[in-house]
């Protein structure tokens, strides 16, 4: 059954600081990943960031525009397609649950807790995930920044 995980950014956390670690963990587990965003500007910035976010590492990835999209372990996308056969789908910036969410082991929604619209959208996504019969969990950072399952 598909797990739907909600990651609540708060306390100054930013997507570009949190997402690379979550992507690294996915790759360590042997999962292929699609990251779906809502704007080309965000996806282009994320593309550049994943190559340079650490001095000693990078995340191998590509974008939906590339002819080798199917070969990428991490694919940045603007649509609901899954050309690289990902088993995990990250949704950022309010990207909706895909119609084929059942095809994934995990769907991970990352949202900004300081943005009222993002929080409202995440709540609506939570309701939609539960209505579709998915196991949904809610993750929030503790005082030391470690992710803790809250629901």
ZIMO-V880153 format. One record per pair of residues at least 12 apart in sequence whose ideal C-beta (glycine too) atoms are under 10 Angstrom apart, sorted by the first residue. I is the first residue (numbers start at 0). J is the second residue. Records with the same first field share a line. If there is no record, write none. Layout:
I=J + J
This chain:
0=101 + 104 + 132 + 133 + 134
1=86 + 88 + 96 + 99 + 100 + 101 + 102 + 103 + 104 + 105 + 106 + 128 + 131 + 132 + 133 + 134 + 135
2=87 + 103 + 104 + 105 + 106 + 107 + 128 + 133 + 134 + 135 + 136
3=88 + 90 + 96 + 100 + 103 + 105 + 106 + 107 + 108 + 124 + 125 + 127 + 128 + 129 + 131 + 133 + 134 + 135 + 136 + 137
4=21 + 87 + 89 + 105 + 106 + 107 + 108 + 109 + 128 + 134 + 135 + 136 + 137 + 138 + 146 + 148
5=90 + 106 + 107 + 108 + 109 + 110 + 121 + 122 + 124 + 125 + 128 + 135 + 136 + 137 + 138 + 139 + 149 + 150
6=18 + 21 + 89 + 91 + 107 + 108 + 109 + 110 + 112 + 121 + 136 + 137 + 138 + 139 + 140 + 146
7=108 + 109 + 110 + 111 + 112 + 117 + 118 + 121 + 137 + 138 + 139 + 140 + 146 + 149
8=109 + 110 + 111 + 112 + 113 + 114 + 117 + 139 + 140
9=110 + 111 + 112 + 113 + 118 + 139 + 140
10=112 + 113 + 139 + 140 + 142 + 144
11=113 + 144
12=109 + 111 + 112 + 113 + 140 + 144
13=111
14=36 + 41 + 44 + 45 + 48 + 89 + 91 + 92 + 109 + 110 + 111
15=41 + 44 + 45 + 47 + 48 + 49 + 52
16=48 + 52 + 144
17=109 + 140 + 144 + 146
18=34 + 45 + 48 + 49 + 52 + 58 + 89 + 91 + 107 + 109
19=45 + 48 + 49 + 52 + 53 + 56 + 57 + 58 + 73
20=52 + 53 + 146
21=34 + 87 + 89 + 107 + 109 + 138 + 146
22=34 + 49 + 52 + 58 + 59 + 60 + 72 + 73 + 87 + 89 + 107
23=52 + 53 + 56 + 58 + 73
24=87
25=58 + 72 + 73 + 85 + 86 + 87 + 89 + 104 + 105 + 107
26=58 + 59 + 60 + 72 + 73 + 87
28=86 + 87 + 104 + 105
29=72 + 86
30=72 + 73 + 85 + 86 + 87 + 103 + 104 + 105
31=69 + 70 + 71 + 72 + 73 + 74 + 81 + 83 + 84 + 85 + 86 + 87
32=58 + 60 + 71 + 72 + 73 + 74 + 75 + 83 + 85 + 86 + 87 + 88 + 89 + 103 + 105 + 107
33=63 + 68 + 71 + 73 + 74 + 75 + 76 + 78 + 79 + 80 + 81 + 82 + 83 + 84 + 85 + 86 + 87 + 88 + 89 + 90 + 97 + 103 + 106
34=46 + 49 + 60 + 62 + 73 + 74 + 75 + 76 + 85 + 87 + 88 + 89 + 90 + 91 + 94 + 107 + 109
35=63 + 74 + 75 + 76 + 77 + 78 + 79 + 80 + 81 + 85 + 88 + 89 + 90 + 91 + 92 + 94 + 95 + 97 + 106
36=75 + 76 + 77 + 89 + 90 + 91 + 92 + 93 + 94
37=77 + 90 + 91 + 92 + 93 + 94 + 95
38=77 + 91 + 92 + 93 + 94
39=62 + 63 + 64 + 77
41=75 + 77 + 91 + 92
42=62 + 63 + 64 + 75 + 76 + 77 + 91 + 92
43=62 + 64 + 75
45=60 + 62 + 75 + 91 + 92
46=60 + 61 + 62 + 64 + 75
49=61 + 73 + 75
58=72 + 73
59=71 + 72 + 73
60=72 + 73 + 74 + 75 + 83
61=73 + 74 + 75 + 76 + 82 + 83
62=74 + 75 + 76 + 77
63=75 + 76 + 77 + 78 + 80 + 82 + 83
64=76 + 77
65=82
67=82 + 83
68=80 + 82 + 83
69=81 + 82 + 83 + 84
70=82 + 83 + 84
71=83 + 85
72=85
73=85 + 87 + 89
74=88
75=89 + 91
76=88 + 89 + 94
77=94
78=94 + 97
79=94 + 95 + 96 + 97 + 98 + 99 + 100
80=97 + 99
81=97 + 99 + 102 + 103
84=102
85=102 + 103 + 104 + 105
86=102 + 103 + 104 + 105
87=103 + 104 + 105 + 106 + 107
88=100 + 102 + 103 + 104 + 105 + 106 + 107 + 108
89=105 + 106 + 107 + 108 + 109
90=106 + 107 + 108 + 109 + 110 + 121 + 124
91=107 + 108 + 109 + 110 + 111 + 117
92=109 + 110 + 111 + 114 + 117 + 120
93=108 + 110 + 111 + 114 + 116 + 117 + 119 + 120 + 121 + 123 + 124
94=108 + 109 + 120 + 124
95=108 + 120 + 123 + 124 + 127
96=108 + 123 + 124 + 127 + 128 + 131 + 133
100=127 + 128 + 131 + 133
101=131 + 132 + 133
103=133
106=124 + 128 + 133 + 135
107=138
108=120 + 121 + 124 + 125 + 128 + 135 + 137
109=121 + 138
110=122 + 124
112=139 + 140
121=137
125=137 + 150
135=150
136=148 + 149 + 150
137=149 + 150
138=150
